[in-house]
Amino acid sequence: MWSVVSSGEVPAGERFDWYADVISREVMPAALSSERPSDFQGEAAVLDLGELRVARFDLSPLRSRRTAAMIRRGDPEQYQLALLRKGATSMSQHRNECTVGPGDLMLWDTSRPSDNAMLDGDGQVRATVLMLPHGLVPLRTQRLDRLLARRMRGDRGVAALLASFMTALEDHGAECEPEDLRRMGAVALDLAAACLAQHLDAEDQLPSEVREQALVQRVHAFIEHNLGDPELNPAVIAAHHHISVRSLHQLFQGRKESVQARIRRRRLEQCHADLGCPDLAARPVQATAARWGFSGPVVFSRSFREAYGLSPTEFRALSVKQSCAECSVGRSAPA
């Protein structure tokens, strides 16, 4: 579960000072300042992922400075990797400086002085932040220094996968059990390391298991984006990722499912969702099958029945009947 603190529970005139105190005590010592402290609103939440944590911040623009004296007072010894969701912010650290906007990633080190100014433009600033202990990041400090306070676009390569994963953690992390969250923490660390290594052209420095996990995530993302292509198969996936088909199959050995099984399962799940949607009841069953990459009605019908125990037509009819029954109950319920 997320641990949440919010200024909404504090009298308006005290909110900024309260928030500044919470950040200094619970996150790390920092000097916060605001041009309009009387209007300040802020919320912070943290979710434990085993050896690391993910945090989300939603707050009015402010400036946060961290000096050498503050570092001596308290230092979590972390790299903090932020995905900006809303607003804009500028950061300076270790002779580097950048400004980032929504969809961008930015890295900083809690053990170095920094100056972070959230720009007052579109109201609240929102960010999701991975808190990575120094010892867990499998890249040399001297290399990582080059990425401090540097804008990293979150719409391409491994960065896009990481940004998507961080967004999903924020949106659905509360639904996961502690053991699931620990596994998500391992995935988050591998993706973060792969993203940073890609920006450093240092992917060969990563442990083989980290490179492997990052490649698996890239393959999963490629499958999701191409489910509707009937030509999607292991040979196409391998060629896109510049590996052999044999290497692709070896990558998935020992995992829950093969590449082909994952394609089939995800296509069936998408068809199942569409066929169960009342808004899509007028769409022919075979149009739904074709939309998600099934090449013919016989294969689709057989696969659907094996997975769900009903033919696609039977499942749709049952879904429509249940939807109508629910509507009738709703109309007959007393006001």
ABEGO torsion letter per residue (X at the ends): XBBBBBAAABBAAAAAAAAAAAAAAAABBBBBBBABAAABBBBBBBBBAEABBBBBBBBBBBBBBBBAAAAAABBAGBBBBBBBABEBBBBBBGGBBBBBBBGBBBBBBAABBBBBBBBBAAEBBBBBBBBBBAAABABBAAAAAAABGBBBBAABEAAAAAAAAAAAAAAAAAABBAAAAAAAAAAAAAAAAAAAAAAAGAAAABBAAAAAAAAAAAAAAAAAAAAABAABBAAAAAAAAGBBAAAAAAAABGBABBAAAAAAAAAAAAAAAAAABAAAAABBAAAAAAAAGBABAAAAAAAAAAAAGBBAAAAAAAAAAAAAAAAAAAAABBX
